Amino acid sequence: MNTAFLLMAQFNKAIVPLDEICKTYFGLESRTAQNYAKAGRLPVAAFRTGSSNKAPWLVNITDLAEYLDKQRDAAKQDQINVA
């Protein structure tokens, strides 16, 4: 199954606010995730539209899907190496 397609079905949009995904996919509280985004420390690209510091941080579903797929592949490889 295509991860990006499933995420798009879950969120019904191609770009999601970081606040909606930070806990589930990064294990970070909203404020921490925002600080990581500002410092460029998230595992995916996060951006704001416009020039306001009050604009929410956003993440593209495709970027999130690629990250999740890489994490899954790494976990599978680790499991093969242990066995």
Summary of the structure (lengths in Angstrom):
residues: 83
radius of gyration: 14.2
end to end distance: 25.6
largest distance: 50.6
contacts: 197
relative contact order: 0.19
helix: 60%
strand: 10%
